[in-house]
């Protein structure tokens, strides 16, 4: 098949192409499919990798922690040492700077913003007493981050993001001059959705920031810290070590979880922060909860009792999902690349492919896909206020559907991209 | 031994009695004990009752819920049907009106207050936009409830509580006239710490309230719903059924958990509320968390797959802790009753004995106990702002220590009560 660049086609030729594609589209539509590439969910085979965590459990692990406490009873608000060590290995942060929470790291972020809003951070004025609070949002980014800001009426400012990370000049300008800028959302490794990992100089530049607001915080959502897709791992600089050089340790709060390591929703999560911030958080947290689920902490720490087990486990995840990424990427390579009507990410890890259509086409692609039974993440979702200024970005989540489903879904997607592009050109 | 009423003794006789007691006290003090009757914690034998929950698990339960969802993946924010049914049986509330959370019901209460503060309830003005927010606090009550109010700067008003429940006239007066009264804390069954269960007429009177504030809520903390100590169960009227009669269903939000059924901190919890309130809560909750730990929900629902199992399980708890309550109560009966220097509760369930010393003696009893190695709940803790106006109430938690430890601790406690009383009288 010889691809003709749409831009070189006459209107008539484009219309012809459109009608051919539309027929193909209709034939898929008649299949009444129900395919979902909208959310970063693990698939059943991935979940099965952790099922042995619940099998053949040595009950003795639950009656006593390494430090001699009974994990079945109240106590240990900041978590068991075993679970802290587990996260310490992943994040390369000492256990004293870690709090282990329940399944959701999102809720830890939400609660930290809620704490800042109601009570203030390290003695600063609570944000609800301020005229305006702003957050910087490198985008495309994670929709649930933006939804929290929107709920708390925090004004979001778009920050450009490229292959190296977010635009640090733009960030520096805003953070260092405007004291109402209180936070920035970062997914620094295998970023949601772009898949990029912040380059060393970006991490350093962030650690060197001199914020106008004492209570400015970098929300370092390291959700995909060890979620490599291939042997070719991205490396992320340890931001806390950088912060130590510039005495800005209180500026960063890091989050992670095992949602995509063990069970989505039933894993364990963690906050890593300076000892001052940890103390500040525990002070408020202690009014909310006596302790988190330590049985689950022990389950996780026992299942991953060596670094090798965890590494092997993550390799097994990759074995399952890498072919899904490849399938989609190969399809794009074959169907879309020759037409030069879109570009997309080729991530070394994480859960997403970030797809950029011709400007003004994303919503239409979403609609066309939806009508033919393929659910995508809502267009705009990767931007604050669900407003993609270019109406171009689409987040594709290949992990959950089966290979068979992905084959069909990606075919339909490519047809929809072509249709929407031609509609735009006509 | 013939007891002489202290009030009939001369100062000299009292001094003599004091010196005798002090010698006994010092001999205990020299033992360097470390006993704790401060918190309502289950003991190891109680925790062992649930250990089989984690043993011989049929893995198939975790791969599919009754409704066919995979509980290991994201989804089901309001909980699995299995877990809702579990709580539905306990609370006698339909599953549609239940959200199942993680281990802590306290955090559900905290989050509901946080939600009201930041975003408002059912469209009402957020509490942080109001001049003043007040809560009614039947007391003695639960210290952690009061700590939440204090943190959120909610003004607490003491409400008297007697054998029948809180003073509904006082409540009615305040709730129906003052629109800044936004809530009341109730532990309606085997109350913390008084052990009383609200009488039917009290529950009805609460359900009939016509609050000045639309967003007034009864926080119905039914923590001890099935935590009977004997065959003689207290019965609590279903407040939601009462509310239906008076069309006040939105006024009540009920909370409970398995903290003292299975594992303290690693159990599951629930909110029960009107469908409108449930929708309101889920709306905010969905921004905070994708879903709670459904593996743990399945563990619980599977372990208690019949009502009989749960009943038997609670009887086993009672078998372990009833002797501890009896030991303390018998000691009080023998040592303190003849002196008429204190009174105390004899609860049919729950986790506490509420002890009322001679006015002005509680702090001193606490100190004396502390010096001799017996930790009690901080005096005043059972009152808002930790201020017991009479300095009289002490909450005794007999469940955690061993029978042997309780024998010593209760002996020391009785001596300290006598010493503090004589000091007061002298």
Interface residues (C-beta under 8 A of the other chain):
Chain A: X39 X41 X42 X44 X47 X50 X51 X54 X55 X57 X59 X62 X63 X70 X71 X72 X73 X74 X75 X102 X103 X104 X106 X107 X110 X111 X114 X117 X118 X119 X128 X144 X147 X148 X151 X152 X259 X263 X264 X265 X266 X284 X287 X288 X289 X290 X291 X292 X293 X294 X295 X296
Chain B: X39 X41 X42 X44 X47 X50 X51 X54 X55 X57 X59 X62 X63 X70 X71 X72 X73 X74 X75 X102 X103 X104 X106 X107 X110 X111 X114 X117 X118 X119 X128 X144 X147 X148 X151 X152 X259 X263 X264 X265 X266 X284 X287 X288 X289 X290 X291 X292 X293 X294 X295 X296
